Amino acid sequence: MSKIHGVVGVIRTNNPEFAYRLAKAWNETSITQIEVTMTVPNALKIIEKLLGEGVTRLGGGTVRTVEQVRELKRIGASFAVAPHSDEKVIKEAVSLGLPITPGALTPSEIFRAKELGGTSVKIFPINSIGGLSYIEAILEPLPDLKLVVSGGVQPREVQDYLRLGCVGVCMGGALWSESTVASGDISAIRSEAEVALNGM
């Protein structure tokens, strides 16, 4: 089990084979953690297979139900990330000892997510609500909050978010291209992600 931190590679695709290839490749990069969203077809089976093959630092994203939390715990996922702050979902994760990062937007939502037991709180969609300036406005008076940003973050922005005090930064499409993943070349997929990360 692990809390969200550093650069989180988010895998959101309708192609389960793409999801598998990305996670395999990213496991050998400087990406800190890998999140496979529940919107990927057969996401739980993919995560379970990857865990069985030694992929580490792997969790589930877009977690919306208690059942998904239970399944992630059963298969040995490291963490869960939710798009919202559903009390039942958060409390189930807490009771099972599965670190969860619920989603929130306003200060009131952020504090509620924290009080319910979120190990950190995801601010989404960050690029639509002011980006760095929004995070600065939140963390300046409340530096103890453990915030993770998600939604359109570019590599050049990552270090700025971390310097402001965010514990994690989620990145997805900026780390991969469909043509590279379609090739099936794990080394090329890995290199593409590292090139993007070097732009941080």
N, C-alpha and C positions, 0 to 999 in steps of 0.2 A: 504494500500500500504506500502511496506517496502523494504528497500535496502538489498541486500545480505550481510550477516555477519555471523560470527561464523562457526559452522559445518553444512553444507548443505547435507541432505540425498537425494541422487539422485536415483530415481526409473526408471530403464530401463529394461523392460522385455516384452516378447511377450504375456504374460498371463495377461489379464486385471484384473482378480480376484486377482492375486498375487499383482498387483499394488495397488489395493484397500486395501487389508489386510495390506500391508507394511505401507501405509500412515496412516491408522487407528491406527496401533500399534505405529508408530514413533511419532505420535502427543502427546503421553504421555511419551516421553523420553527427554533426554537432547539435542537431535538434535535441532538446532536452527531454521532451515527452511527445508521444504520438497519440492523437485522438481520432478514433474512427467513429463517425457520427452514426446514430441509429437510423438515419435516412438512407444509408447505403444498404442495398438489398442483401439480406442474410448477414447483417453486420455482426451479430453475436457469434455466428458460426465462424466468420472470418477472424474475429478477435481470438476465439478459442483456438483455432488452428495456428495462428501466429504465436500465441503464448506457448503452445505445445512445441513449436519450432525454435523456441528460445528468444523470440522477440520480447524485449523488456520495455519498461516505462510506457506501457500501453493501456489506454483506457477508452471509455465510451463517451461520446458526445451527443448532444440533442436528446438527452434522456428526459422523457416526459411522464413515465409511469413507474409505479412501485414495482411492477413486474420486471421492468427493464433493470432497475436497481438490483433486484434479487438475482437476476441472471448474470449480471456483471460480476457480482460478488461470487456467485457459484463457479464461474469459469476462471476466476482469479485475476480479474482486471485490477489495475493499480488505482484507478480513480474514475469518477463520473463527472460530467459537465452537463448542466441543464440550461435551457434557454430562458427559463423563468424561475420563480421562487415559490414553487408549489410546496406547501407545508408537508403533505404526506410523503412526497418524494424525498425531500431533504431529511425528514425524521427517520425514514426507513434506512437511508444511507448511513445516517449517524448511528442508528441502532445496530447496524451490521458491521460498523467499523470501516466503511468504505468512504474515503475522502471525497467530498462532493463540492463542486464549485457551481452554485446556482447563478442564474442571470438576473440582472437588475439594471436600472437606469437612473432613477432619481435618488437623492440622499435617503429618503424614507424607505424606498425599496432596498437599497444597499444595507441599511441597518437591520431591516427585517430579515434579510437573507442571512446576515451574520448572526443575529440572535437565534435563528432557527437551527444554527449549527453548521453553516457553510464554512469550510476550511479557508476559502477565499471566495470572492464574488466577481463574477464576470460582467464587465460593462460592455453591452452590445446593443446596437451597432455603433461602435465608437466613432467611425468616420462620418456618421450622420448627425452627430450631436456636439461637434466642436473639437474632437480629437484631443490633442495634447493640452489645449487650453482648458478643456472640460476637466480632464484628470488633474491638472494643476490646481484648479479651483476647488476640487473635492479634497485632494490630499494635503493642501497647504494647511488648512485648519484641522484636518483629521488624518495625520500621518500614520496612525496605527492601523488603518484599514488595509487589508490585503486584497488588492484589486488586480484583476486580469483583464486585459483589453482584447477585444475581438471585433472583427468586421472591417475589412478593407485596409488593414495595416500593411504598409510597405516596408521593405527591408531597411531603408534609410531612416525610418522612424523608430525602430526597435530600441536602440540605445537611449533615445530621448525618453521613451516611456519608462524604461528601467531606471534611468537617472531620476525621474520624477518620483519614483517609489513604487511603481507597479511591481508585483512579484512575478508576473507572467505576461507574455505577449503571444496571442494566437495568430498563426499565419497559415493560409491555405493555398489559394491559387497562385500566389506570388512565388511559390516554391517548385511548381511543376508545370509542364506543358503536355497537352494531350498527345502530341506526336511522339514525344520522348517516352511516355509511359506505354503508348501503344506498341512501341518497338520491342518492349519486353526486356530491354537491356538494363539490368539492375545497376550496373556500373554507371551508365549514362544518366539514369534517374538520380542516383546518388550525387553525381557531379553537378547536375543541374541545381539541386537543392543547395549544395555547398557554394556554388557561384552566387546564388541569391543571398545566402547568409553572409557571404563576404562583403556584400554591399551594405551591411548594417553599420 
